[in-house]
């Protein structure tokens, strides 16, 4: 509604539940380029693609 691009990224897993904990990043209007650059750097610093919560 505000025209600001945003992205939500899983960056951590809760030790008690194993569920992902995320962070939302919001950029200025028309700054998708900056948003994607920051998201990419965050993914490199905190890789999450291989993580899976335990199944009980």
C-alpha positions as CSV (number, residue, x, y, z in Angstrom):
1,X,0.0,0.0,0.0
2,X,2.9,2.4,0.7
3,X,4.9,1.5,-2.4
4,X,7.9,0.4,-0.4
5,X,9.4,-2.9,-1.4
6,X,9.8,-5.5,1.4
7,X,11.2,-9.0,1.8
8,X,11.0,-11.5,4.6
9,X,13.9,-13.8,5.1
10,X,14.4,-16.8,7.5
11,X,17.6,-16.1,9.4
12,X,17.5,-18.4,12.4
13,X,15.9,-21.4,13.9
14,X,14.4,-21.4,17.4
15,X,16.3,-24.0,19.4
16,X,13.2,-25.0,21.4
17,X,10.8,-25.6,18.5
18,X,13.1,-25.8,15.5
19,X,10.9,-23.4,13.6
20,X,12.4,-20.6,11.5
21,X,12.6,-17.0,12.8
22,X,12.6,-14.3,10.1
23,X,13.4,-10.7,9.6
24,X,11.6,-8.3,7.3
25,X,13.6,-5.7,5.4
26,X,11.9,-2.7,3.9
27,X,13.5,-0.3,1.4
28,X,12.6,3.1,0.1
29,X,10.2,3.3,-2.9
30,X,11.7,2.2,-6.2
31,X,14.8,0.7,-4.3
32,X,14.2,-2.9,-5.1
33,X,17.9,-3.1,-6.2
34,X,19.1,-2.1,-2.8
35,X,16.6,-4.5,-1.1
36,X,17.8,-7.5,-3.2
37,X,21.5,-6.6,-2.6
38,X,21.0,-6.6,1.2
39,X,18.9,-9.8,1.1
40,X,21.6,-11.5,-1.0
41,X,24.4,-10.4,1.5
42,X,22.3,-11.6,4.4
43,X,21.7,-15.0,2.7
44,X,25.4,-15.4,2.2
45,X,26.2,-14.5,5.8
46,X,23.4,-16.7,7.3
47,X,22.6,-19.5,4.8
48,X,19.3,-21.1,5.4
49,X,18.5,-23.2,2.3
50,X,19.7,-26.5,3.9
51,X,17.9,-26.1,7.2
52,X,14.8,-28.1,8.0
53,X,12.8,-28.1,11.2
54,X,12.6,-31.5,13.0
55,X,9.6,-33.7,12.2
56,X,8.0,-35.3,15.2
